[in-house]
Amino acid sequence: MTRLILLGANNPETIRLIEDINAVRAQYEIVGWVDNDAAKHGTSFLGIPVLGSPEVLARPEYRDCEVVNNVTRNGRERRITSQQLEQYGLRFATLVHPRVNARRVHIEPGVIVHHGAMLEAACRLEAHCAVANGAVIGHDATVGRYSFVAANSVVAGAVVLEEAVTIWIGAVVTPRLRIGRGAVVGANAAVFANVGPDETVMGNPARRIPT
């Protein structure tokens, strides 16, 4: 059994993902959470202890553990927290729901793919990105490192999401576009043109808004 420690004691969906994986073949034992909120230290979430801040990962008793970044607030926060975990030198677990067809899909370490996601052939999920329930990643698309694709959104064929992009609930990015590093696509937006780095777009058709 692989022992897991999860960062971010606030989202129960990843626990259910791990339970679904274990229901097919027992692979993971959840040791506990780490969290940057000191008020949570010494408590429990979903019956799992909050061990302390991420600094506890330096302790010898956790050197055999793998880590999971459970933070999906947005791509930028996912980048910050993933890099926080990386400094401790532990391996990142890669969690893909057992009902998701991942054949002919490139998946790097630290990726999380939840129940109901659709991964079309030849898409690419780069390290530490997260794909939520019901999201669609089209053929030949790339979800960049640390990016977050929220529930029921669509990243169409041959789209490139650069590093730390956020695609919010129900958004649609039409084919062959590029969404720049750190950009945010708002909920239910429909994107028909490239989005520049660190831009935020909303609406249908999506338009840039001041940030």
C-alpha positions, 0 to 999 in steps of 0.5 A: 500500500502506498501511504498518502498525505494530502495538502488542503483539508477542505475538499472531500472529492479527492477522498472519494476519488481515492476510495473509488480507486481502492474499491477496484484495487487497494492501493492507497492508505491515507495517512493524513492532511497537511494544511497552511491554515494553523487553525486546522492543525491537530483537528480532523477532516472527514475523520482524517487527522490534520498533521500540521503545516507542510513542514511536517513532510520533512520528518523521517516518518513521512519519507516513504509517503507520496503527496497529493495537492488537493488545492484547486482554488485556481491554477495560480494557487495550485502552482504555489502549493505544488511548488511548496510540496516539491521542496520536500522531495517526496513523490507526487501521486497521480490519481485518475478515476478508474472509470475514466478512459485514459488510453492514448493519453499522456499523463504526468506525475501529480495529475488528478482526474475526477469521476466523469471526466472525458479525456479524448485520445492524444490529449496531454495532461502536464504535471500537477494539473487537475481535471474536475468532474464531468470536464472534457479535454479534447483530442490533441489538447494540452492542459498545462502544468498546475492548471485547473479545469473545473466541472462540466467545462470543455477544452476542445481539440488542439487547445493549449492551456499554458501553465497555471491556467484556470477554466471555470465551471461550464466554460467552453474553449473552442478548438485550436486556441491558446490560453496564456500562462496564468489566465482565467476563463470565467464560469460559463464563458465561451472562448473564440479567440486566444487569451493572453498571459494573466488575462481574465475573460468572461461572457459569451463571447468571452471578453477581457475584463480588468483585474 
